[in-house]
């Protein structure tokens, strides 16, 4: 693959994934849960995402491979874990492209009402346009990562500047400091409201797009430096944008809009509450700009999702779960067959599932894949102690454990209803795993290293049923549930690290990879690997 993406391109890939069209709605959703204390929710959510991101940052500096979320577990815990994590992420990524296309069409309803039969169902013409948009994403990505990065960078500048401009305009025209202390005080719902804003209020899920940097690591220039910087910079920039929008939203509301309290806030219209506020303060020219930017935001996010997913499909073929032809690269260095397969799968979602079901499947599948980073970073410290690390996670066992707890909480916060979608997805992936096991022999799959997954998944299902999110029974109240899940996740985390690959098996998998950046640190030939990248004196 061609390492053509520099720091700016990588950073903007992540920003494009984080700043989708959700920034038009999330400030209101977070305010409904926590009022002005939603600002604290953004701070806590940002720190939580940074914890997860920096675990992947260290890993990507020593294993800069394409489709990293699906590929990294291969080197820490072997085939079964990598197939499970890669499969669920791949399903989620395919739904992401579908969701962004749907968003573009919804923002275009006023221009082309024929796109929909009713408020939810696409017409035949709408489905045709949706497939054309998916095809456009695929074709742009097929021309190579350099063109993809250039187009995304140009679009992402607009995605950054317009929200910042919107926040500045709203604050300058209408800002009421009293909103932060009146109407129930700064934290009208207390800690419960802050936690609700982080979870169901959209804060966490707005920040998940940093993952695209990990999937494009195999095509990054100077990955040892640029990957950690891109992960951290993208999150900091997006936190600044979201924070500015949240402050503008909180300060612009008038007393009539808050007469029913923060939880009673409501705005109509396809462009959401920020557009309504811009209209109320007389900034109609900003509303017109938002109309266009909303479609561009979704287009750029869809473009990035398709590009990332092509690399993830490639990684799953390398792991052995997908057919070998999906590993084939075009003369542009692009996994073309993976792009085409993903196009067909993403298109199928328009016909197979209602949009609400696609949304639930997207959330539940992608978040599960984040648990591998915190475990792998510590496991690879033990398996690769001598490999140079341009970025080193401080206090890795402790911060890794905190990141694993956060990732587990994110899965829990998706709610009980999403467990069905996650379960069906995992069942389908298990079926593919059994087919693969039949081909290579079940004894050749790394079952021991994956044994921690079974109690982990069972525990998540049980907690989701007992909890109060997404249709849970509510038996387990908010607050104590976080403590219990933290204890549960810590136990699993310790066990998963203990169940890492043996050194000999790890050496074999590394020998098969032949990562060029690591060649000088030891011989990677099949069975003559002799320890964790010790100097051999050979060029």
N, C-alpha and C positions, 0 to 999 in steps of 0.2 A: 504494500500500500504506500501511497505517496504522502510524505510528511509536508503538507502544504499549508497547514493552518497555524498562524502565528498567535501571539497572545491576544491581540484585539479580536481576531476572528473567534477564538475559543471562548473568550469572555462574553462576546455578544451572542454566541450560540446558547450559552446558559441563560443570559438575560432574556433572550427571546423565548426560551422555555418557561421562565419564571413570570415574565410580564406578558401573559396571554391576554385574552379579553376580560379576564376576571377582575382586573383592577377597576373596571367600571362599576362593579357591584360589591366587592369584598368590604370596602370601608363601611358601607351601611350594615352588612351582615354582622361584622365585628362589633359595631356600635350597638346594634340591637341586643347583643349578648352582654356587653360589658360597659356600655356608655363611654365616657372619656378614658376609663381604664383600659380600653382597647389598645391604647398606646403602649401600656405595659405588656399586653399580650403580644404585640409585634416584637417587642424587645426580647421577651422570653422565647418566642417562636424562632426568631432569628438566631439566637444563641443555640437553640436546639438543632437547627439545620446546619449551623456551622460545625457543631460537634460531629454530626454524621459526615459532612463534607470533608473535614480534615482527616478522617480515617481513610477515606478513599484517596485523599491527596497524597499521603505517604505511599500507599500501595501503587498508585499510578506512576510515581517517580521511578519505581523499580520494575514494574510490570506494565509498561505503556502499550496495552494490547487493545485491538478493536473489540467493541462490544463488551467493555470491561465488567459491567454489572453481571453479565452471564458468564464471563470467562474467568474472572479472578477466583471464584470459589473452586475452580478446577485445580488450582495450585495449592489451595489451603485445605480443602476437604474432599476433593475428588469428584468423580463423575455424577453421582446421584444428587449431591447438593448443587453442583453447577447446573445440572439439567433442570432441577426444580426451580431454582432462582431465575435462571435464564428464561425458562418457559413462561413463568408468570409475568416477568417483565415484558417479554415479547408480546404476549396477549394484550397487556395494558398499553403498550406502545401502539399497537394496531388500532385499538379503540381511540387513542389520542388523535390520530389523523382523522378518524371519522367525526369526532367531537368538534375539532376545529373547522372542518368543512361545514358541519351543521351550523356552527356559530356564524360563519360567513353568510350562509343563506338566510339565517334568521335576521341578521342585521340588514339584509337586502330586501326584506319583505315589503317595505314601503315603496321601493323602486320597482319590484317585480312581484306583485301579489300572487301571480300564477305559480310561484314556486311551491306553494302549500295548498293542500285541499282544505285544511282547517288549521287551528293554532299549532298542532303538533305533527300532523302527517304530511310528508312530502308528496307532491304530485308527481306524475310521470316525468314531466319536464324538470321538476326539481331534482329528482333522482338522476336524470341525465346530466344536469349541471354539476351535481355532486361528484359523479364519476369523472367528469372532465377535470374538475379541480384536483381530485386525487391523481389523475394522470399527469397533470401539470407538475405537481410535487415530485412525482416519480421521474419525469423527464429532466427536470432541472437537476435533480440529484445524480442522474445518469451521466451528466456532462462533466462530472468530477467534483472533488471536494473543494477545489479552489474557486470555481464559479459559484457553487453552493454557498461558501463562506462569504464571498463578495456580495451576493444578493442579500443574504441574511443580515450582513453588517449594515448595508444601506437602509434596509427596512427597520432595523433595530434602533438606529439613531432616532427615527421618527417615534418609535415606541417609547423611547426614554424622554425625548423632548416634549412631546404632547402632554403626558401626565404631569410633568414638572410645570409646564406652562399653565395647565389647568389649575393646579394647586396654587400657584402664584396669583393667578387672576382671581380666583374665588376668595383667597385670603385678603387680597388688596381691596376688593369691592365689598366684602361683607364678612367681618370677623367679630364674634362676640365672646370675649374672654369669660363672661359669666356662664356660658354653656358648660364650662369645665368644673363648675362648683354647684350650680343650681340643678334642679330637676333630679334630685336624689343624691347629689354629691358626685365626687370624682369617680367613685366605684359603687354605683347604685346596687349592684348585685354581689359585691364583695369578691372574694377569691373564686367562688363558684362561677361568677360571670366571666372572670378573666380566663379561667380554664376552659369554659365553654367557647369563648372567642378563639382561643388557640386551637381547639379541636373542631367542633362543629361550625364555628364562626368563620372558617376559611383561611385563617392565618397560616397554619402549617401547610395546607394543601396549595396555597399560593406560591410557596417557596420551593416546591419539589423539583422544579425544572433544572436545577444545577446538574442533575444526573447526565445530561447530554454531553458534558465535557468528558465524563468517564467513558462513555461509549465511543467517542471520537479520539480517544487517547492514541490509538494506533496511527493517526494521521496528523499528530501535533508536532510542530517544530519545537526542538529543545524541550521535550516533555518533562524532564526532571525539574525544570523551573516554571514553565508556562502553565502546566496543569494545576499545581497548587495555587499559583497566583490567580488563574482564571476562576477557580472554584471560590476562592475567598472574595475576590473583587466583585464577581457577579452578585453574590449574596449581599455584600455591603451596599452596592449601588442600588439594588432592588429594595433593600430595607429603607434606604433613603427616600426612594420614590414612593413606596407604600406609606412610609411614615408621614411624608408631606401631604399625600392625599388624605390620610386619616385625619390629620390636624385641620386641613381645609374643610373637610366634611363636618367634623364636630363643631367647628367654630362658625359655620355659615348657617346652621339651622336656626329658624325663628321659633318663638314661643308656641305658635299655633301647631307647628309640626311636632313639638315635644309635649303637647298637652296630655297625651296618653302615655307619657314616659318613653324611655329609650326603646323598650321592647315593642312599643306600638308604632314605631317608625314605618312608613310605607311610601314607596314611590312607584309609579307605573312607567310604562314606556320601554321599548326594546333597548334603549341605551342606558337605562337605569338612573340611579339617584344622583350621580355627579352631573349628568347632563341636565337633570331637572333643576339642580341647584344653580348651574351656570345660566340656565334660562331665567330663574328667579332673580338673579342679581344683574340681569341685563346683558350678559356676555353671549349673545346669540351667535356671534361669529365663531366662538369656541365650540358651541354645539355642532355647528356645521363641520368643523374640523374633526370632532369626535366621531361623527358618523362615518367619515372616511377612515380614520385611524382604527376604529373598531374592526373593520374588515381587514385592514393591513396587519393588525396585531394577530388576528386569527390565522391569516395566510402565512405569516412568518413562523408562528408556532407550529402549524401543520407541516411546513417545509422542514423544520428542524426535527420534528417527530419522525417523519419519513426517513430522513437521513440517518438518525440514530438507530432506528429500527432495522435498517439494512445492515448495519454493523452488528447488531445483536443477532440477526438471523445468521450472519456469517459465523459469529461466535458459537451459536448453537450447532451449526454444521461441524465446526471444529471439535466441539464437545462430543459429537456423534449422535445427537438426538435428531437432527434434521438431515436430509439427504446431502451427499457430498457435493452435488452440483451447485449447492448454494454457497460453497466456498469460492467458486470461480470468480476471478476478477476480470473486468474489462480492460482495454488498453488505457483507460483513464484511471485505473486503480480503484474502480468502484465495484462492489459486489452486486452486479447487475441482476443476476438470477434471484438473489435475495430481495432486491427491490421489487421485482415482478411478482414474486410469491406474496410479498407483503401487500402489494396493491390489490391482489385478488382477495386476500383475507379481509383487509380494511373495507373493500367494497361490499363484501358479504354482510358485514355488520349492518349496513343500511337496510338490508332485506330480512335479516334473521332476528333482530332484536329491536324493541322500542328504544327510543333515545334515552329514557330514564334508566333502562337496564344497562345500556352501554356506559352511561356515566358511572353507575355503581361498579361495574366490572373494571373500569379504568382505575378507579380509586383503590379497590381492594387488591388488585394484582400488582400494581406498581409498588405500593408501599411495602409489600412483603419482601421485595428484592433488596431493600435497604439494610436488612439485618446482616448481610454478609460482610459489609465493610468493617464494622467494629470488631467482629470476630477474626477476620482475615488479617487485619493489621497486626494483631498480637501474635497470631499463628505464624505469620511470615517473619516476624522478628526472631522466632525460634528456628524456623527453617532456613532463613537467609540472614544469618547474623552479620556476615561480612560484606554484604552488598552495600555500596555507598548510597546514602539517601540524601538527596538535595533538600528534602523537607522531612523533618522528624517530628512525629507527634509527641509532645511532652507528656510524661506520666501516662504512657499508652495504655497500660492495663486499667487504670482508673477512668480515664477519659473514654476509652473504648467501651467500658462497662456502662458509663453514663449514656453514650451514644446508642448502645444496644437497648437500654431501657427506653430511651426516647423513641427509637424505631418501633419497639413493641407497643408503646402507647399510641403511636400514630395508627398502627393496625387496629388496635382496640377501639380507637375513636371513630373509625369508619363505620362501626355499628354492627348490630346483629344481622340486619337484613343483607349486608354485603357478604356475610360469611357463606351464604348459599352460593353466591357467584364465585367467591374464592374457592369454595369446595369443588364446584363443578369444573373450574379451571384446573385445579390440581389433579382432579380425577382424570381429566383428559390427558394431562401431562404424564401422569403415572401410567396410563395406557401406552403412550409412546415409549416410555422408559421400559416397559415390559417387552415391547417389540424389539427394542434395542438390545435388551438383555438376552432375548432368544437368539439374536444374531451373533453376539459375541460371547455368550455364556454368562449366566447370571452370577457366577462366582467371580467374574472379572469386573463387576460393578462394585463401587466402594460403599458397601452397606454399613460397615462399622462406623465410618466417618460421618455418615448421615443419620446415625441412630438418635441423635439429639433432636432431630426435626420432628419426630413423632410426638414426644411429650410436649414439645413447644407448640405445635399446631393444635393439639388437643386442648392445651391450656388456654390458648387464644380463643378457641371456640367457646369454652366454658365461661371464661371471663366476659366475652361478648354477650352471651345469653344472660348472665347475672347482672350485667351493667345496665346503664340507662341511656346508651347511645344507639340510635338507629333501630328502634324497636325492641331493645333489650327489656328484660323483665323488671329492672329497677331494684332488684333485691340488694345489689351492692351499691351503696350510695357514693356520690362523687366525693372524692377526698380519700376515704379508706381504700377505694379501688386502685388509686394510683400507688399507694403504699404497697398493697398486696402484689400488684403487677411488677413493681420495682424489685421486690424480693424474688418473685418467680423468675423474672428475666435475668437477674443476677446469677441465680443457680444454673439456669440453662447456659448462660454465657461462659461460666467457668467450665461446665461440662463440655461445651462445644470446642473450646480451646484445647482441652485435654484430648479430644477426639480428632485432632488435626492429622493430616497425612503422616505416615512414617517417613523418615528421611529418604529411604531407598525409593519408595514410590514417588515421592515428590521429585527426586532427581530424574526419574524416568519421564515424568510429565514435562519437566523443564527442558530435558534434552530434546523432546519432540517439538518444543516451541521455537527454540533457536532465536531468541530475542537479540537483535543486533546490538542494542545498547549495553547488554550484559556480557558480550562475547569475551571482553578482555579480562573478566574476573574469574574465568575458569573454563574448562573444557565442557562442552555440552553434548559430546557424542554419546550415543545410545547407552552403553553399559559401562563406560569408563569415567563417568562422572564421579569425582572423588571429594565430596564434601561441599559445603556451601560457598561456592565461588572463591576458592582459594587460588592465589596466583600460581600459575603453572610454568611461567617463564617462556611460554609459547606465544607467538603473535596470533 
